[in-house]
Amino acid sequence: MKAICWMGVNQVSVEDVPEPEILSSRDAIVRVTASSVCGSDLHLIDGYLPGMREGDVLGHEFTGEVVEVGSDVRKVRPGDRVVVGSFVGCGGCHYCQEELWSLCDNTNPQPLLQEKLWGHAIGGVYGYTHATGGFPGSHAELIRVPFADNNAFPVPDGLSDEQVVFASDALPTGWMGAEMCNLWPGSVVAVWGCGAVGQAAIRAAYLLGAERVIAIDRLPERLTMTARHTGAQTLNYEEADVLEALREATGGRGPDACIEAVGMEAHSTGLQHAYDRTKQALRLHTERGATLRQAILACRKGGTVSIIGVFGGYLDKMPIGAAMNKALTFRMGQQHGQRYIPMLLDRIARGEIDLRYLATHSLPLEDGPWGYEMFKHKQDGCVRAVFHPAA
């Protein structure tokens, strides 16, 4: 079958790969009908996360149709349309039982690197390095879904692939980012990053009670899209001093909560950006932390900083003194999709959430390299390229 594969740093191509097979009685095979790129894929393509091997299939945000199930699968059947969360959960370990699905103890068969780097390993992820299990990704005609009863969720009748594909990863990530802020009616929230996850977090923040959201980015087309579709106030950090603008917008107090939705390859300006890029290129630190620094400094005293952009290793120049002395609460993590996906699908079916506009480019699988090129370099207004293997 055809699949979009990582072939080396900054090398993506469409290759022939073996079709997946049922390996466990709890597996399902899903025919992928829509699979989106994700900003965290760029960390793999750019070579900042270890554990990729030539020929690995990319992709972790997808929807499709079940074509085969193992003998112990009970909740989904062949012919069902499903959304699958990006993290694989076993359903039985302590963390899955506590609905901390991305922390699953049993779905990453190759935990040693994470244990050395982080102290503990997290769960397996589709298409995201052998350090997170080496599971083939979703940019393919077919994909194996382990523990299908825990990880595949039926799509409500009448919804299109474009309506539900982001319920796999971007939407639950954004929702979790907003939920971790403990919002109340009247809250003011600042969100760094107007990609799909940032815009999902804005929509979630409003639904969870925020009165105002201020979205921060540098790309005019993304800022315009965000204002039009989410109603957030927008701020271009290349044209304004972010900290000063946020203080002014909040009467000098600062946002009640700050959501970092960018991660380890954050862009910034001036000497700070040059410093971060140089140290990252020399592997003197692994992350560029400009957005996280701003979030810490901008957040009001006693406020919350929510981190949903992907970070993988170490960064420096963190204003830990500001965080401690302002009594900030930090909450962060990879999304626990299985906790949120059923609720989010219901909200989509009721018309409360509609993120179809984020799929700016709908492409066949054969255009995978071009789709990633546009996405990486923000060409042609690309927010998300969504691949349709059957097209």
N, C-alpha and C positions, 0 to 999 in steps of 0.2 A: 504494500500500500504506500501511498505518498504521505510525506510528513515534512514539516519545516524543522530543520536540524541545526544545532550549533556545531560548527566545523572548526572553530578556533576563535581567538579574540577578533572581534569585528568581522566575523565570517559566518553568514547564515545562508543556507541553501535548501532547496527542496530535494529530498532523497527518497529512494525506495527503502523501506524498512519492513521487517517481519510484522505480520498481523498479530495482535495480542490473542492470548488464549486464556481460558479459565484455568487458574492455578490453584484455587481454593474453592470449597463449596459455598463460600460467602461472597464470591466475586460476581461481578456483572461485566458484560461487554457492552459498551455504548457506542453507537454510531454518532459521531460528532456532527452537529448541524451548524453550530456557530462557536467560534473560539476567539477570544480577544487577546490582543497584546496587552502588556501591563508594564508600568514604569519600572517595576522591580526586575523585569526581564533584561533591562538595559544594564543592570549591574553584572549580569552573566555575560552579555555580549561584550561589554567593555573590559571584562577580565578581572573585576574587582572581588568576585566571590570564588573561592576555590572549589574544586570537585567536579567541574565539567569535563566531559570526555567527547572526543570527536564523534559525531553521529548521534549525540543525545537529542531527543525530540523535545522541543520547547513547548511552552503553553501550560497555563493552569486555571484559566477562567473560561468556563464552557457550559454549553447545554447540548442535549442530543436525545437520541431515541435508544432505549434498551433493545438489544437484539438477542442477548443470551444471558442466562443467569445460572449460578451454581445451585446445587440441590438444596442448600440451606437458606437461600434468599426467600424472604416471605413478603416484603413490602413493595417491591417493584417487580414487574413482569415484562416479558418481551412485548414491545409495542408502546410502552409507556414513554412519554416525553418527560425528561428529568433535567433538573439543574443539579450540578455536583459542586460541592465546596472544594476549594483549592487544597486544603489540608485534609489528610486522611486520618480518620479517627477510628479506633478499634471498638469503642463503645463500652468496654469493660473495665479499663484501668481507672485509677483514682481520678485522674484529670478529666477523662471523658465523663465520668460519673458526676463530676463537679461542673460540667459544661465548659471546661477549659480545653476545648477540643484541639487547638493547635499545639498543646503541650503533651499530647498523647505519648504514653510510655512505650507503646508496642508497635508503632507503624513505621519507625525509622530503623531499618536493619543495619545501618552503617553509622552508629552514633559517635564513634571515637573522636573525630575531629571536633564536633560540637562540644563534647565533654571536656576536651582539652582547652578549647577556646572560651567556653561559657560556663563550665562547671557541670552542666547537664545538657542533655540533648532534647530537642523538641520533636514534634511529630513529622511524619513524611509529607512531602509536597510533590505534586505532579510537575515534572519538567523543570526541577529546580535543584540541580547538582546531586552528586552522589553523597554529599554530606547530609542531604535531607532524604536519603533513601534510594535515589537513582530511579524513581518511577518515570516511565515514559510520559511525555506531556500530551497536551490536548490539541496541538496543531497537527492533527492527523485525521485520517478517515475514521479510525476506530481507536478506542482507549479502554484499558482494563481498569475497573473501579473496584478496589478491594473493600471488604466490609460494606457492601452496597446498601444494606438496610440502614446503615448509619449515615451514609454519605451521599446518597442520591435521593432527590426530593421531587415528587411529581409536580408538573407544571399545571396550574389551573387551566381549565378549558378556555379557549378563545384568546390566549395570549401568544404573541409572536416570539420568535427567537430573539429579536432585537429588544423586546420588552424585558426579557428575563435573563439575558446572558450576563449582565452585570450583577445579578443577584448571586452569582457564583463567588465573586471576590471583591470587586470595587465597592459595591453597595454595602455588604456586611462590614467591610473594613471601615468605611465612612461612618456607618451607624454606630459601630463600637467606639470609634473615636469620639463621637458626640456623646454617647451614653456615659463614657468614662469621665465626662466633665461635670456630671451631677447637676444638670441645668435646672433652672426654675423659671417661671414666668418673669420676664424682665431681664434675663441674662444677656450680656453682651459677649460675643465670641469672636475671636480673630482666627482665621484659617490661613496657613501658609501653603500655597500651591493650589492652582485652579485646574489641575488635571481631573481625571474621572473620580479619583478617590476624594480629592478636595471638594469637588462639587457634590458628591454623595454625602460628605460630612456636613456641608452647608444645609442640604435638604433635611438631613436627619436632625440637625441642631434646631431648625425651625419647628419640626414636628415634635421635638422633645421640649419645646417651651421657650427657646431663645427669642428675645425681642428683636435683637439686631445681630447681624453677622457682617464682619468686614473681611473681605477676601483679598489676599496679597499674592501678586504674581508680576511678571514683567511683559508678557506677551499680550499686545492689545486685543487680538482676536479672542483669546481665552478670557480676558477680563470682560470683554463685551458679551461673550456667550454666558459667562457666569452671572452678570447683572441681568441679562434678559431672562434667563431660565430659572434662576434661583431667587432673585430679588435682593441679593446681597449688595452691600456697598463695596466698591472695589478700590484698590490702592496699587499703583504701579511703583515698585520699589526702585526702579531706575529714574523715576521722576520726583520722588518725594523721600524725605527722611522718615522711615517707617516708625521708629519709636516716637518721634515728635508728632507724626500724624495720628498715631493711635492714642497718645495722651490727649491731644486736642479733641479727638472724636469721642472721648470718654470723660470729658470734664476734668482731665488731669489724673484720673484714678488708674486707668489701664483696663484692658478687657478682663472680665471675670474668668474666662477660660481661653487658652490658646491651643490650637490644634496644629501640630506639625505633620503635614501630609506630603512631604517631599522626600526626605531620607538622605542617604549617604552621598549622593552626587548633587547636592544643592548648589545652585548658582547664586552668586552674589556680585558685588561690585567692588571696584577699586583694589587697594592693596590686600584687603581681606581675601578676596577671591583668588588673587595671584598666590598668596601665601598658602591657601588651602589646596589649590590645584598642584602647586609644586610639591608640597609635602605628600599629597596622595600619590602623585606620579612616582616619587622616590620611595614610596611605601614606608614613609616615616610616620604616617597615620593612615588609616583605611577609609575615613569618612570626611566629607566636607560638611561642617556643622553650622554654617551661617544662619540657617533658618531656625535651628534649635537655640542658638545663642540669642537671636532676636526674640523668640518666644519667651525665654526665661526673663529677659530684661523688660519686655513689654508687659508681661502679666501683672495684674494688680497684686498687692499684698494679700496673702491668704488665698490666692487663686489656684487654678489647676492648669497644668501643662499636660496635654494628651499627645502622645507620640505614636503615630501610625505609619509614618514613612519608614521604610526598611533601613535599618542600620545593622552592620555585620560584625564590626570589630572595635576599633579604638579611634577616638578623636581627642583633640586637645583644645586649649583655650576656652574651656567651658566655664561660665561664670557661676561656679558652685557657691561662691559667697553670696551672690544675689539670691540664689535659690534657697539657701539655708536661712538667711536673714529676713527674707520676705515671707518665710513660712509657706513656700509653695508645696502643693501636692503634685507629684508626678504619677501619671498612669500611662501605661504603654503596653504594647504587645501585638503579636500577629493575631489576625482575626479568628474568632471562634465561630466559623460560619454556620456550623450545624445548629448553634443556639439561635441564630437569627434568620436563616433562609426561609423556613416556613412562614414566619411572621411577615417577612419582607415580600414574599410572593403574594400573600393575602393583601398587603397594602398596594402592591402593583395592580392586582385584580380589581381593587376598589377605586383605582385611579388616584391614589394619594401620592404615588411616586411614579414618575415617567422619565427614564434616563435614555430614551432612544436617541435623543439628539447628540449624545456623546459618541455614538458610532458614526464618526464623520466619514469613514471610508470602509465600504463593504467590498471585500475582495475574494477571489478564488484562492485556494491554497497555493496554486502555482505562483501567485504574486507575493508570496511571503517575504522574500528578501526586500522587495520594493516597499512593502508595507512597513517593515521594521526600519528601513532607511527614512521614510517619511516621518514615522513616529519619533525616531531618535532625534532627528534634526528639526522637528516641528515645522515641516514643509507642508504647504498647501492647507494650512489650518488644521492639520491632523491632530485630533485629541485621542481617538482610539481607532485603530484598524481592526476590523473584525473579519476573520476568515471563515468562509463557508466551503468546506471540503466537497460537498456534493454539487457545487455550482459549476 
